[in-house]
Amino acid sequence: MVQIKRRQFLQAGSLATASFFMPKFLKAFEGQGLQMVPPGNKVLVILQLSGGNDGLNTVVPVRNDIYYRERPKLGITKDKALSLTDEAGLHPELKAFADLYHDGNLGIMNSVGYPNPDRSHFRSMDIWHTASQSNEYLNSGWVGRYLDAQCKGCDKPTQALEIDDVLSLALKGDDVKGLAFKDPRRLYNTSHEKYYKDLVKQHQHDHEHERPVDYLYKTMAETVSSADYIFQQSKLRPSGGEYPKTELGNSFKTISSLIFSDINTKVYYVSLGSFDTHINQQNQQQRLFKEMNDAISAFTKDLKKNNRFQDVLLMTFSEFGRRVSQNGSAGTDHGTANNMFFIGGDLPSTPQSLISGWVPMIS
């Protein structure tokens, strides 16, 4: 299992390193405060596979006898897996991922985990969100700490956006936080409802006698301002690409429109789930993978058509993997290590670099 210590994870995930996790294009904006973003804004898109995706049926160890022995019904046969190498194939629904791999635009990191793994969904996701050690409890996320370091004093607090109704811990800093919304127009309309506008207008901020409630009004005022900015930017260059009419497809269409607008956003966050496949795994994972494959296929085609594929890195993760053996309910139970996908136009292009840490997650 590839073990990532907290310091190593933070170094890899700080958005300011020239590593495989975050390509060197993100380093170009280090120390600029991110208030003005020139054309070609470099962007990280994070896709969370909620529920603990089964990594062994994602990147399939097609020559491993233990895998097929322990999964007599769930194992994906070599003739059905989409071939990557002599040792590995992809789930049959991930056709766009296989094409990206063979084009040199998809990298895979296998067997990723952390010491003393926790098989609780909530605790394991907290560890991923905060980049903490398994015995640490932090209140800020790794993206949030990046925002604290780089985005204080920025005129538009929209450097990290989550396409969801609730903000993930990963995007929460001590002083600066990301913003969560499903649709720019809906966010704009909600923020301009009379109730909210009157609250912001009527509140008189007293700098000499600041009260705890002042923080709430300040946050509300920033949200109203951000909603205006996001909505106006989203209209500048709406995506003309064909996206599937799914929730994830709509989310990626929103992200692409914002990327094309050169909004100041550096990080987008979106989730898909649930991958908690204790029962009926084959149908559930197949359905989710089709939704993911079709949305990302449309997204990457859209980026290429608009000459922005080189500017974007998309990474996927899940809180843990599944156990090797299938259970008695045509599913799998909570495991530990898992795989991550990295998609972008600026990845290493040599075949040896595209699959890293290929040690089948079988022990």
Residue frames relative to the residue before (quaternion, step in Angstrom):
aa qw qx qy qz dx dy dz
M 1.0000 0.0000 0.0000 0.0000 0.00 0.00 0.00
V 0.3933 -0.6902 0.5549 0.2471 3.56 -0.96 0.88
Q 0.1408 -0.8064 0.5715 0.0575 3.59 -0.57 1.13
I 0.1281 -0.7844 0.6053 0.0449 3.54 -0.87 1.03
K 0.2725 -0.7597 0.5703 0.1529 3.55 -0.53 1.16
R 0.7004 -0.4978 0.3044 0.4110 3.54 -1.23 0.55
R 0.6830 0.4890 -0.3075 0.4470 3.58 0.80 -0.97
Q 0.6515 0.5092 -0.3194 0.4628 3.57 0.98 -0.83
F 0.6506 0.5197 -0.3205 0.4515 3.57 0.99 -0.84
L 0.6553 0.5059 -0.3120 0.4663 3.56 0.97 -0.84
Q 0.6331 0.5201 -0.3345 0.4655 3.56 1.02 -0.79
A 0.6948 0.4684 -0.2803 0.4683 3.56 0.96 -0.86
G 0.7889 0.3595 -0.1610 0.4717 3.55 1.03 -0.75
S 0.4520 0.7219 -0.4393 0.2856 3.59 1.17 0.22
L 0.4138 -0.7200 0.4456 0.3344 3.58 1.33 -0.13
A 0.6955 0.4401 -0.2779 0.4953 3.60 1.20 0.28
T 0.6048 0.5395 -0.3719 0.4526 3.59 1.13 0.50
A 0.4048 -0.6886 0.5428 0.2597 3.54 -1.26 0.42
S 0.3242 0.7587 -0.4940 0.2742 3.54 0.73 1.09
F 0.7006 -0.4372 0.3397 0.4502 3.54 -1.32 0.01
F 0.6220 0.5556 -0.3510 0.4257 3.59 1.01 -0.75
M 0.8083 0.0696 0.0131 0.5845 3.57 0.76 -1.05
P 0.3299 -0.7971 0.4606 0.2088 3.62 -0.01 1.25
K 0.7135 -0.5161 0.2939 0.3718 3.48 -1.28 0.57
F 0.5471 0.6336 -0.4245 0.3451 3.62 1.12 -0.40
L 0.6223 0.5500 -0.3592 0.4256 3.63 1.11 -0.50
K 0.5960 0.5950 -0.3600 0.4015 3.58 1.15 -0.51
A 0.5453 0.6685 -0.3876 0.3248 3.58 1.15 -0.54
F 0.7484 0.3978 -0.2138 0.4859 3.58 1.11 -0.62
E 0.3364 0.7590 -0.4930 0.2601 3.56 1.26 0.25
G 0.8490 0.1910 -0.1403 0.4722 3.56 -0.95 0.91
Q 0.5712 0.6141 -0.3879 0.3823 3.61 1.21 0.14
G 0.5012 -0.6755 0.4212 0.3393 3.57 1.26 -0.02
L 0.3144 -0.8104 0.4482 0.2088 3.57 1.32 -0.18
Q 0.3913 0.7272 -0.4912 0.2771 3.60 1.11 0.46
M 0.7638 0.1771 -0.1218 0.6086 3.56 1.10 -0.64
V 0.1068 -0.8035 0.5850 0.0288 3.55 -0.74 1.07
P 0.3177 -0.7695 0.5188 0.1943 3.60 -0.53 1.09
P 0.6746 -0.4415 0.3664 0.4644 3.60 -1.23 0.16
G 0.7365 0.3487 -0.2838 0.5054 3.56 -0.98 0.85
N 0.1737 0.8085 -0.5361 0.1693 3.58 1.19 0.54
K 0.3229 -0.7538 0.5438 0.1784 3.57 -0.79 1.04
V 0.1208 -0.8360 0.5343 -0.0334 3.52 -0.79 1.09
L 0.1863 -0.7328 0.6430 0.1219 3.52 -1.18 0.75
V 0.0970 -0.7680 0.6317 0.0415 3.57 -0.92 0.99
I 0.1425 -0.7981 0.5839 0.0423 3.57 -0.70 1.12
L 0.0935 -0.7824 0.6150 0.0291 3.56 -0.81 1.05
Q 0.1813 -0.7907 0.5813 0.0630 3.55 -0.55 1.24
L 0.2065 -0.7539 0.6146 0.1060 3.56 -0.84 1.07
S 0.1861 -0.8508 0.4851 0.0785 3.54 0.13 1.33
G 0.7428 0.4356 -0.3155 0.3987 3.52 -1.12 0.76
G 0.5286 -0.6374 0.4142 0.3779 3.59 1.23 -0.15
N 0.1153 -0.8277 0.5485 0.0271 3.56 0.33 1.28
D 0.4456 -0.6739 0.5213 0.2750 3.57 -1.10 0.73
G 0.2697 -0.8155 0.4965 0.1255 3.56 -0.17 1.32
L 0.6298 0.5593 -0.3441 0.4149 3.58 1.10 -0.61
N 0.7123 0.3662 -0.2551 0.5417 3.58 1.15 -0.46
T 0.5482 0.5585 -0.4066 0.4714 3.56 1.31 0.33
V 0.7391 0.0741 -0.0269 0.6690 3.54 0.84 -1.10
V 0.1924 -0.8615 0.4670 0.0519 3.52 -0.03 1.38
P 0.3197 -0.7430 0.5539 0.1972 3.64 -0.79 0.99
V 0.1525 -0.8841 0.4346 0.0788 3.54 0.50 1.26
R 0.7264 0.3858 -0.2534 0.5092 3.62 1.20 -0.20
N 0.5335 0.6349 -0.4012 0.3890 3.59 1.23 0.30
D 0.3687 -0.7659 0.4879 0.1984 3.57 -0.49 1.22
I 0.6086 0.5611 -0.3621 0.4285 3.60 1.06 -0.69
Y 0.6101 0.5668 -0.3404 0.4366 3.56 1.00 -0.85
Y 0.7288 0.4204 -0.2496 0.4793 3.60 0.79 -0.97
R 0.6134 0.5442 -0.3534 0.4503 3.59 1.09 -0.60
E 0.7386 0.4182 -0.2226 0.4797 3.58 0.96 -0.89
R 0.7573 0.2729 -0.1735 0.5674 3.58 1.26 -0.25
P 0.0353 -0.8543 0.5183 0.0184 3.59 0.57 1.09
K 0.7560 0.3266 -0.2022 0.5300 3.61 1.15 -0.54
L 0.7283 0.4443 -0.2395 0.4636 3.60 1.04 -0.75
G 0.5374 0.6513 -0.4052 0.3503 3.59 1.14 -0.47
I 0.3293 -0.7321 0.5645 0.1922 3.57 -0.98 0.88
T 0.3828 -0.7593 0.4800 0.2159 3.57 -0.52 1.17
K 0.6575 -0.5468 0.3555 0.3774 3.54 -1.18 0.62
D 0.6702 0.5105 -0.3136 0.4382 3.61 0.98 -0.78
K 0.6890 0.4488 -0.2847 0.4928 3.62 1.21 -0.39
A 0.6029 0.5599 -0.3637 0.4366 3.58 1.13 -0.56
L 0.4430 -0.6700 0.5262 0.2793 3.57 -1.13 0.68
S 0.4035 -0.7817 0.4246 0.2143 3.54 -0.34 1.27
L 0.1253 -0.7577 0.6374 0.0635 3.54 -1.07 0.93
T 0.7692 -0.0744 0.0996 0.6268 3.54 0.82 -1.10
D 0.7063 -0.4133 0.3292 0.4711 3.57 -1.27 -0.15
E 0.7269 0.4412 -0.2275 0.4745 3.59 1.15 -0.63
A 0.8242 0.2368 -0.0567 0.5112 3.58 1.02 -0.73
G 0.0191 -0.7622 0.6467 0.0219 3.51 -1.25 0.65
L 0.4386 -0.6828 0.5149 0.2763 3.56 -1.29 0.20
H 0.6545 -0.4785 0.4133 0.4146 3.53 -1.30 0.40
P 0.5934 -0.6337 0.3626 0.3389 3.63 -0.91 0.87
E 0.6556 0.5208 -0.3259 0.4390 3.63 1.12 -0.51
L 0.6536 0.5430 -0.3086 0.4274 3.60 1.22 -0.33
K 0.0701 0.8485 -0.5192 0.0739 3.57 0.88 0.97
A 0.6585 0.5011 -0.3185 0.4624 3.60 0.91 -0.84
F 0.6233 0.5339 -0.3374 0.4612 3.59 1.08 -0.70
A 0.6401 0.5147 -0.3257 0.4683 3.59 0.97 -0.81
D 0.6487 0.5080 -0.3200 0.4677 3.60 0.95 -0.82
L 0.6455 0.5116 -0.3196 0.4685 3.59 0.97 -0.84
Y 0.6271 0.5381 -0.3361 0.4518 3.57 1.01 -0.79
H 0.7167 0.4513 -0.2649 0.4609 3.58 0.78 -0.98
D 0.6456 0.4851 -0.3179 0.4969 3.58 1.25 -0.35
G 0.5250 -0.6525 0.3997 0.3727 3.58 1.27 -0.07
N 0.5940 0.6014 -0.3456 0.4075 3.59 1.23 0.32
L 0.7089 0.3525 -0.2681 0.5489 3.58 1.24 0.28
G 0.0936 -0.7731 0.6264 0.0333 3.53 -0.90 1.02
I 0.1974 -0.7772 0.5902 0.0931 3.54 -1.14 0.69
M 0.0962 -0.7523 0.6480 0.0701 3.55 -0.96 0.88
N 0.1825 -0.8198 0.5405 0.0496 3.54 -0.53 1.22
S 0.8426 0.2404 -0.1585 0.4551 3.52 -1.39 0.32
V 0.3077 0.7532 -0.5181 0.2638 3.59 0.94 0.89
G 0.2058 0.7663 -0.5869 0.1608 3.55 -0.87 0.99
Y 0.3579 -0.7012 0.5593 0.2598 3.57 -1.21 -0.43
P 0.6296 -0.5558 0.3718 0.3957 3.61 -1.13 0.52
N 0.8417 0.1191 -0.1215 0.5125 3.56 -1.17 0.69
P 0.0121 0.8606 -0.5090 0.0117 3.60 0.76 1.01
D 0.2856 -0.7353 0.5978 0.1427 3.52 -1.18 0.76
R 0.2813 -0.8020 0.5085 0.1382 3.59 -0.72 1.03
S 0.4465 0.6384 -0.4811 0.4020 3.56 1.22 0.45
H 0.5224 -0.6409 0.4554 0.3301 3.59 -0.89 0.89
F 0.7162 0.4813 -0.2718 0.4261 3.56 0.74 -1.09
R 0.7012 0.4552 -0.2835 0.4699 3.58 0.82 -0.93
S 0.6616 0.5062 -0.3211 0.4505 3.58 0.90 -0.83
M 0.6497 0.4994 -0.3239 0.4728 3.59 0.99 -0.77
D 0.6032 0.5510 -0.3506 0.4579 3.60 1.07 -0.71
I 0.6508 0.5154 -0.3163 0.4591 3.58 0.97 -0.85
W 0.6565 0.4895 -0.3065 0.4853 3.58 0.96 -0.81
H 0.6799 0.5049 -0.2980 0.4404 3.59 0.88 -0.90
T 0.7711 0.3654 -0.1893 0.4859 3.57 0.95 -0.84
A 0.3091 -0.7503 0.5146 0.2768 3.60 1.25 -0.35
S 0.3584 0.7352 -0.4903 0.3010 3.55 1.03 0.83
Q 0.5405 -0.5355 0.5027 0.4104 3.51 -1.32 0.04
S 0.6540 -0.5603 0.3363 0.3812 3.56 -1.17 0.51
N 0.7121 0.4034 -0.2639 0.5104 3.61 1.20 -0.31
E 0.5845 0.5519 -0.3709 0.4649 3.59 1.29 0.29
Y 0.1434 -0.7634 0.6233 0.0904 3.55 -1.20 0.61
L 0.0086 -0.8200 0.5695 -0.0569 3.57 -0.37 1.27
N 0.3759 -0.7401 0.5211 0.1983 3.54 -1.19 0.60
S 0.7017 0.3973 -0.2624 0.5300 3.58 1.27 -0.02
G 0.4135 -0.7178 0.5112 0.2291 3.55 -1.12 0.72
W 0.6475 -0.5431 0.3587 0.3964 3.58 -1.23 0.38
V 0.6391 0.4705 -0.3298 0.5112 3.61 1.08 -0.61
G 0.6249 0.5528 -0.3315 0.4405 3.58 1.02 -0.77
R 0.6632 0.4828 -0.3115 0.4797 3.60 0.98 -0.75
Y 0.5806 0.5406 -0.3681 0.4849 3.57 1.18 -0.51
L 0.6450 0.5102 -0.3177 0.4719 3.59 0.96 -0.84
D 0.6221 0.5374 -0.3402 0.4566 3.60 0.98 -0.81
A 0.7190 0.4665 -0.2521 0.4493 3.57 0.92 -0.95
Q 0.8078 0.3321 -0.1365 0.4675 3.57 0.94 -0.86
C 0.7912 0.3971 -0.1551 0.4384 3.58 1.07 -0.66
K 0.3753 0.7042 -0.5214 0.3024 3.62 1.11 0.32
G 0.8143 0.2355 -0.1808 0.4988 3.56 -0.89 0.91
C 0.4389 0.6793 -0.4825 0.3364 3.60 1.21 0.10
D 0.4958 -0.6935 0.4339 0.2915 3.57 -0.93 0.85
K 0.7647 0.2192 -0.1472 0.5879 3.59 1.18 -0.43
P 0.2371 -0.8124 0.5161 0.1319 3.63 -0.35 1.19
T 0.4386 0.7013 -0.4419 0.3472 3.57 0.81 1.02
Q 0.2930 0.7938 -0.4919 0.2050 3.57 1.09 0.65
A 0.7739 0.1632 -0.1218 0.5997 3.62 1.21 -0.35
L 0.0316 -0.8153 0.5766 -0.0423 3.57 -0.66 1.14
E 0.1672 -0.7656 0.6139 0.0953 3.55 -1.00 0.87
I 0.3026 -0.7485 0.5632 0.1762 3.57 -0.82 0.99
D 0.5130 0.5787 -0.4410 0.4555 3.51 0.33 1.35
D 0.5791 -0.5950 0.4264 0.3589 3.56 -1.27 0.18
V 0.7651 0.2747 -0.1411 0.5649 3.58 1.20 -0.52
L 0.4149 -0.7188 0.5049 0.2369 3.57 -0.94 0.92
S 0.4042 -0.7186 0.5186 0.2266 3.57 -0.87 1.00
L 0.6292 -0.5420 0.4082 0.3792 3.54 -1.23 0.55
A 0.5767 0.6173 -0.3777 0.3790 3.61 1.04 -0.68
L 0.7500 0.3969 -0.1999 0.4898 3.59 1.07 -0.73
K 0.5699 0.5901 -0.3812 0.4262 3.60 1.25 0.23
G 0.1162 -0.7752 0.6189 0.0511 3.55 -0.73 1.12
D 0.6616 -0.4795 0.3761 0.4370 3.54 -1.28 0.00
D 0.8052 0.2350 -0.0966 0.5358 3.59 1.00 -0.84
V 0.7807 0.2095 -0.0978 0.5806 3.58 1.10 -0.68
K 0.0767 -0.7991 0.5960 0.0174 3.56 -0.97 0.86
G 0.5342 -0.5876 0.4946 0.3531 3.50 -1.28 0.38
L 0.3873 -0.6912 0.5592 0.2440 3.54 -1.34 -0.04
A 0.1917 -0.7943 0.5701 0.0857 3.58 -0.90 0.97
F 0.2082 0.7445 -0.6164 0.1497 3.57 -1.02 0.87
K 0.4600 -0.6847 0.4928 0.2771 3.56 -1.20 0.51
D 0.8122 0.0321 0.0515 0.5802 3.56 0.97 -0.90
P 0.5124 -0.6762 0.4246 0.3162 3.65 -0.75 0.95
R 0.6639 0.5044 -0.3190 0.4506 3.59 0.93 -0.82
R 0.6625 0.4982 -0.3131 0.4635 3.58 0.95 -0.84
L 0.6197 0.5280 -0.3363 0.4733 3.59 1.05 -0.75
Y 0.6523 0.5187 -0.3047 0.4611 3.57 0.94 -0.90
N 0.6833 0.4876 -0.2949 0.4565 3.59 0.83 -0.97
T 0.6547 0.5116 -0.3160 0.4580 3.58 0.95 -0.83
S 0.6887 0.4954 -0.2896 0.4432 3.57 0.87 -0.95
H 0.7144 0.4338 -0.2524 0.4876 3.57 1.20 -0.48
E 0.3558 0.7006 -0.5267 0.3244 3.55 1.19 0.39
K 0.6329 -0.5975 0.3444 0.3519 3.55 -1.02 0.90
Y 0.6150 0.5782 -0.3511 0.4051 3.59 0.96 -0.81
Y 0.7148 0.4456 -0.2579 0.4733 3.58 0.82 -1.01
K 0.6578 0.5121 -0.3238 0.4475 3.56 0.92 -0.83
D 0.6477 0.5114 -0.3249 0.4620 3.59 1.00 -0.75
L 0.6224 0.5445 -0.3445 0.4444 3.58 1.01 -0.78
V 0.6808 0.4792 -0.2882 0.4731 3.56 0.88 -0.96
K 0.6762 0.5121 -0.2978 0.4379 3.58 0.91 -0.91
Q 0.7178 0.4748 -0.2571 0.4395 3.57 0.93 -0.89
H 0.6224 0.5650 -0.3577 0.4067 3.56 1.13 -0.55
Q 0.1593 -0.7716 0.6116 0.0721 3.54 -0.82 1.04
H 0.2693 -0.7982 0.5202 0.1405 3.56 -0.40 1.22
D 0.1847 -0.7828 0.5907 0.0647 3.54 -0.80 1.10
H 0.2864 -0.8003 0.5025 0.1582 3.57 -0.24 1.27
E 0.6751 0.5008 -0.3084 0.4454 3.59 1.07 -0.61
H 0.7832 0.2051 -0.1087 0.5768 3.59 1.11 -0.57
E 0.0204 0.8440 -0.5333 0.0525 3.51 0.65 1.15
R 0.1807 -0.7836 0.5906 0.0668 3.53 -0.91 1.00
P 0.6634 -0.5077 0.3512 0.4228 3.60 -1.19 0.39
V 0.6421 0.5405 -0.3344 0.4287 3.58 1.04 -0.74
D 0.5350 0.6350 -0.4091 0.3785 3.60 1.18 -0.45
Y 0.6000 0.5671 -0.3589 0.4355 3.56 1.08 -0.71
L 0.6517 0.5217 -0.3181 0.4494 3.59 0.98 -0.82
Y 0.6659 0.4850 -0.3046 0.4780 3.58 0.96 -0.83
K 0.6218 0.5333 -0.3379 0.4634 3.57 1.03 -0.77
T 0.6564 0.5044 -0.3061 0.4700 3.57 0.95 -0.88
M 0.6453 0.5204 -0.3186 0.4595 3.57 0.99 -0.83
A 0.6552 0.5069 -0.3130 0.4646 3.58 0.95 -0.86
E 0.6490 0.5074 -0.3165 0.4703 3.58 0.99 -0.81
T 0.6384 0.5303 -0.3281 0.4511 3.58 1.02 -0.77
V 0.6360 0.5171 -0.3262 0.4709 3.58 0.97 -0.83
S 0.6635 0.4979 -0.2969 0.4729 3.57 0.93 -0.93
S 0.6634 0.5049 -0.3011 0.4629 3.58 0.96 -0.89
A 0.6262 0.5438 -0.3393 0.4438 3.57 1.00 -0.80
D 0.6288 0.5246 -0.3283 0.4708 3.58 1.02 -0.80
Y 0.6843 0.5043 -0.2789 0.4468 3.55 0.83 -1.06
I 0.6761 0.4941 -0.3001 0.4568 3.59 0.85 -0.98
F 0.6714 0.5025 -0.3061 0.4505 3.59 0.89 -0.91
Q 0.6684 0.4939 -0.3061 0.4642 3.58 0.90 -0.88
Q 0.6637 0.4967 -0.3104 0.4652 3.59 0.96 -0.83
S 0.6508 0.5407 -0.3264 0.4214 3.59 0.97 -0.85
K 0.6654 0.5052 -0.3022 0.4589 3.61 1.19 -0.49
L 0.5235 0.6735 -0.4097 0.3233 3.59 1.21 -0.39
R 0.8069 -0.0263 0.0570 0.5873 3.57 0.86 -0.99
P 0.0659 -0.8239 0.5620 0.0313 3.60 0.43 1.12
S 0.5337 -0.6432 0.4450 0.3218 3.53 -1.00 0.83
G 0.2489 -0.7606 0.5836 0.1378 3.53 -1.04 0.86
G 0.4375 0.7258 -0.4370 0.3016 3.56 1.29 0.11
E 0.4620 -0.6514 0.5266 0.2913 3.54 -1.27 0.48
Y 0.0247 -0.8053 0.5910 -0.0396 3.57 -0.57 1.19
P 0.5509 -0.5953 0.4518 0.3715 3.60 -1.09 0.56
K 0.4627 -0.6895 0.4885 0.2678 3.57 -1.10 0.73
T 0.3857 0.6767 -0.5171 0.3547 3.55 0.69 1.17
E 0.6697 -0.4869 0.3523 0.4362 3.56 -1.22 0.25
L 0.6800 0.4685 -0.3002 0.4776 3.59 0.92 -0.85
G 0.6193 0.5394 -0.3454 0.4541 3.58 1.03 -0.71
N 0.6550 0.4985 -0.3074 0.4775 3.59 0.96 -0.84
S 0.6382 0.5332 -0.3295 0.4472 3.58 1.01 -0.80
F 0.6911 0.4638 -0.2886 0.4732 3.58 0.90 -0.86
K 0.6044 0.5305 -0.3683 0.4665 3.60 1.10 -0.52
T 0.6203 0.5245 -0.3314 0.4800 3.59 1.06 -0.73
I 0.6583 0.5111 -0.3088 0.4582 3.57 0.92 -0.92
S 0.6685 0.5012 -0.3185 0.4477 3.60 0.85 -0.90
S 0.6371 0.5274 -0.3361 0.4505 3.61 0.96 -0.80
L 0.6690 0.4856 -0.2977 0.4774 3.57 0.99 -0.79
I 0.6204 0.5288 -0.3453 0.4650 3.60 1.01 -0.73
F 0.6798 0.4952 -0.2962 0.4527 3.59 0.87 -0.91
S 0.6442 0.5419 -0.3203 0.4344 3.59 1.15 -0.55
D 0.3200 -0.7517 0.4983 0.2902 3.59 1.26 -0.38
I 0.1346 0.7575 -0.6008 0.2169 3.51 0.86 1.07
N 0.5839 -0.6277 0.3809 0.3465 3.61 -1.13 0.45
T 0.4180 0.7334 -0.4512 0.2896 3.61 1.25 0.12
K 0.2211 -0.7873 0.5685 0.0906 3.54 -0.93 1.02
V 0.7951 0.2042 -0.0760 0.5660 3.59 1.12 -0.69
Y 0.0690 -0.7543 0.6519 0.0364 3.54 -1.00 0.94
Y 0.1218 -0.7976 0.5904 0.0207 3.55 -1.02 0.87
V 0.0824 0.7890 -0.6002 0.1020 3.56 -0.86 0.99
S 0.2241 -0.7949 0.5552 0.0986 3.59 -1.12 0.66
L 0.0875 -0.7526 0.6495 0.0635 3.51 -1.33 0.50
G 0.2809 0.7551 -0.5601 0.1928 3.59 -0.92 0.82
S 0.6655 0.0144 -0.6605 -0.3475 1.51 -2.46 -0.11
F 0.3147 -0.7509 0.5605 0.1517 3.51 -1.09 0.91
D 0.4184 0.7082 -0.4707 0.3191 3.61 1.20 0.36
T 0.0456 0.8797 -0.4631 0.0977 3.52 0.57 1.30
H 0.0303 0.8042 -0.5895 0.0694 3.58 0.41 1.23
I 0.7796 0.1542 -0.0866 0.6008 3.58 1.15 -0.59
N 0.8596 0.1333 -0.0853 0.4859 3.55 -1.28 0.53
Q 0.0999 0.8528 -0.5081 0.0687 3.59 0.97 0.84
Q 0.6368 0.5777 -0.3591 0.3631 3.58 0.78 -0.93
N 0.7185 0.4395 -0.2598 0.4724 3.59 0.80 -0.99
Q 0.6657 0.5149 -0.3108 0.4417 3.57 0.95 -0.89
Q 0.6922 0.4580 -0.2908 0.4760 3.60 0.81 -0.92
Q 0.6204 0.5434 -0.3430 0.4496 3.58 1.01 -0.73
R 0.6621 0.5055 -0.3048 0.4617 3.59 0.94 -0.88
L 0.6834 0.4828 -0.2827 0.4690 3.57 0.91 -0.94
F 0.6570 0.5063 -0.3134 0.4623 3.59 0.98 -0.80
K 0.6138 0.5257 -0.3611 0.4653 3.60 1.03 -0.64
E 0.6505 0.5070 -0.3179 0.4678 3.59 0.93 -0.86
M 0.6733 0.4875 -0.2937 0.4720 3.58 0.94 -0.89
N 0.6649 0.5197 -0.3071 0.4399 3.58 0.86 -0.95
D 0.6984 0.4762 -0.2824 0.4535 3.59 0.83 -0.98
A 0.6554 0.5096 -0.3193 0.4570 3.60 0.99 -0.80
I 0.7005 0.4542 -0.2744 0.4771 3.59 0.88 -0.91
S 0.5806 0.5592 -0.3746 0.4582 3.59 1.11 -0.57
A 0.6737 0.4800 -0.2908 0.4808 3.60 0.91 -0.93
F 0.6516 0.5374 -0.3082 0.4377 3.57 0.97 -0.90
T 0.6991 0.4593 -0.2846 0.4682 3.61 0.81 -0.94
K 0.6229 0.5213 -0.3437 0.4713 3.61 1.04 -0.69
D 0.6408 0.5269 -0.3126 0.4626 3.57 1.01 -0.85
L 0.6580 0.5054 -0.3091 0.4649 3.58 0.93 -0.88
K 0.6592 0.5060 -0.3110 0.4612 3.58 0.93 -0.86
K 0.6494 0.5296 -0.3166 0.4445 3.57 0.91 -0.91
N 0.7551 0.3621 -0.1871 0.5135 3.58 1.07 -0.76
N 0.4811 -0.7135 0.4030 0.3114 3.58 1.29 0.42
R 0.5250 0.6293 -0.4211 0.3886 3.58 0.96 0.86
F 0.4088 0.7412 -0.4626 0.2636 3.60 1.24 -0.02
Q 0.6391 0.5334 -0.3254 0.4485 3.59 1.07 -0.69
D 0.6867 0.5111 -0.2734 0.4388 3.57 1.18 -0.51
V 0.7268 0.4365 -0.2142 0.4852 3.58 1.24 -0.26
L 0.0799 -0.7400 0.6647 0.0644 3.52 -1.18 0.77
L 0.1124 -0.7736 0.6220 0.0461 3.56 -0.83 1.03
M 0.0226 -0.7983 0.6018 -0.0045 3.58 -0.82 0.98
T 0.2022 -0.7657 0.5986 0.1205 3.55 -1.13 0.70
F 0.0630 0.7714 -0.6332 0.0048 3.56 -1.23 0.49
S 0.1313 -0.7462 0.6428 0.1124 3.53 -1.35 0.31
E 0.6331 -0.6078 0.3111 0.3648 3.58 -1.02 0.73
F 0.7660 -0.1388 0.0564 0.6251 3.58 1.20 -0.51
G 0.5052 -0.6264 0.4891 0.3365 3.55 -1.31 0.09
R 0.5298 -0.5983 0.4816 0.3598 3.56 -1.25 -0.42
R 0.6109 -0.5539 0.4146 0.3849 3.56 -1.24 0.35
V 0.6345 -0.5631 0.3783 0.3704 3.54 -1.22 0.56
S 0.7414 0.4174 -0.2367 0.4691 3.58 0.80 -1.00
Q 0.4360 -0.6525 0.5442 0.2965 3.55 -1.04 0.73
N 0.3931 -0.7088 0.5233 0.2633 3.59 -1.15 0.51
G 0.6980 -0.5000 0.3236 0.3976 3.57 -1.27 -0.10
S 0.6758 0.4797 -0.2848 0.4817 3.59 1.31 0.05
A 0.5620 -0.6225 0.3650 0.4044 3.56 1.19 0.64
G 0.6428 0.4787 -0.3419 0.4908 3.54 1.06 0.80
T 0.3840 -0.6816 0.5598 0.2730 3.54 -1.31 -0.36
D 0.3866 -0.7295 0.5244 0.2081 3.56 -1.19 0.62
H 0.7423 -0.4411 0.2760 0.4222 3.56 -1.32 0.30
G 0.0940 -0.7952 0.5985 0.0245 3.54 -0.99 0.94
T 0.5958 -0.5769 0.4254 0.3624 3.58 -1.11 -0.65
A 0.8386 0.2024 -0.1131 0.4929 3.59 -0.19 -1.29
N 0.0815 -0.7916 0.6055 0.0087 3.53 -1.23 0.56
N 0.4551 -0.6627 0.5071 0.3107 3.57 -1.30 -0.10
M 0.2246 -0.7440 0.6155 0.1310 3.53 -1.33 0.42
F 0.2636 -0.7364 0.6013 0.1634 3.55 -1.15 0.71
F 0.0862 -0.7549 0.6482 0.0501 3.55 -1.20 0.69
I 0.0311 -0.8145 0.5772 -0.0490 3.57 -0.59 1.19
G 0.3694 0.7209 -0.5327 0.2451 3.56 -0.88 0.92
G 0.5572 -0.6328 0.4368 0.3137 3.52 -1.28 0.31
D 0.7018 0.4458 -0.2593 0.4914 3.58 1.27 -0.02
L 0.3759 0.7278 -0.4898 0.2985 3.59 1.16 0.58
P 0.6156 -0.4956 0.4295 0.4370 3.60 -1.23 0.28
S 0.3231 -0.8051 0.4769 0.1413 3.57 -0.85 0.94
T 0.5419 0.6122 -0.4255 0.3880 3.61 1.19 -0.03
P 0.5858 -0.6201 0.3816 0.3560 3.61 -0.90 0.85
Q 0.6411 0.5513 -0.3401 0.4115 3.60 0.99 -0.79
S 0.7023 0.4811 -0.2709 0.4495 3.58 1.09 -0.63
L 0.6028 0.6210 -0.3529 0.3556 3.57 1.20 -0.33
I 0.7404 0.2038 -0.1902 0.6117 3.60 1.17 -0.35
S 0.0680 -0.8156 0.5743 -0.0186 3.54 -0.52 1.24
G 0.8345 0.1853 -0.1343 0.5013 3.54 -1.08 0.74
W 0.2672 0.7889 -0.5202 0.1888 3.60 1.03 0.72
V 0.2511 0.6695 -0.6474 0.2638 3.46 -0.04 1.45
P 0.4225 -0.7228 0.4614 0.2934 3.62 -0.33 1.12
M 0.4597 -0.7180 0.4598 0.2486 3.56 -0.91 0.97
I 0.4290 0.6752 -0.4523 0.3943 3.52 0.85 1.09
S 0.1266 0.7854 -0.5965 0.1064 3.55 -0.81 0.99
